[in-house]
Amino acid sequence: MEQHRPARSRRVALGGIAVVVVAALGWWAWRAVAPGGTRGGPEPIWASSRGIVAEVLNGTARTGLARQVTRLLRENGVDVIYFGGNGGPADSTTVVVRRGDAARGREVARLLGVSRVATRPDSTRRVDISVILGRDYRLPKGRIPL
């Protein structure tokens, strides 16, 4: 009976190694599709390992503007999780940095062709950037309004 213990211990050890390998592969696969991983979409334009999470708020009377800007940002790798009305009129378009590096706000502003970037940290929002579209906003050249 004692002769079988080494074989059983070996099987248990190999089983433990297999569990660790499967867990490591699962973790790797999860990281590949999690935010900040690669999803087969456009390459992110910023140098961080975590993507930009944004919201687009329409402060104009132009219907569908937030949707058009959302599409533009998503085509450039920005994860827009909300778009809709601002709740009031806005005269000028502003990219507001809610958390993270201000360089991300400048990059989003560059994509949109605007120059106003403000930093207003807000931990209650689940976004890095808020884009507030004002009456002055025009889609970049070559973009056809939908």
C-alpha positions, 0 to 999 in steps of 0.5 A, a space after each residue: 500500500 505504501 508503494 502507491 503514495 509516491 505515485 498519488 503525490 505526483 498526481 496531486 502535484 501535477 493536478 495542482 500545477 495544471 490548476 495554476 496553468 489554467 488559472 494563469 491562462 484564464 487571467 491572461 485571456 481576461 486581461 486581453 479583453 478587459 478595458 485597457 486590453 486589445 479588442 481588435 479595434 483602433 489602436 489607442 492614441 494615448 500612451 497609457 495602459 488604460 483607455 480614456 473613459 468619456 461622456 459626451 454632453 450636448 449643450 446645443 439645440 442641434 439634435 444628434 450632435 452628441 451621437 456624432 461626436 460619440 462616434 468620432 471619439 469611439 473611432 479613435 479609441 475613446 470609450 464613450 459610456 454615455 452621451 446625451 443632453 447637458 441639461 442646459 445651453 453651453 456657449 463654448 465647447 469644453 473638454 473637462 478632465 474629471 480624473 487622470 492626466 490632463 494630457 488625455 484631455 488635451 488629446 481629446 480636445 485635439 481630436 475634436 478640434 477644440 482648444 478649451 480644456 479644464 480640470 475639474 476633478 469629480 470622483 462621483 462621475 465614472 469617467 475620465 473626461 466630460 465633453 460639453 458641446 457648446 454652440 461654437 462646436 463644428 465637426 472636424 473637416 471631412 466629417 459629414 453630419 448624420 
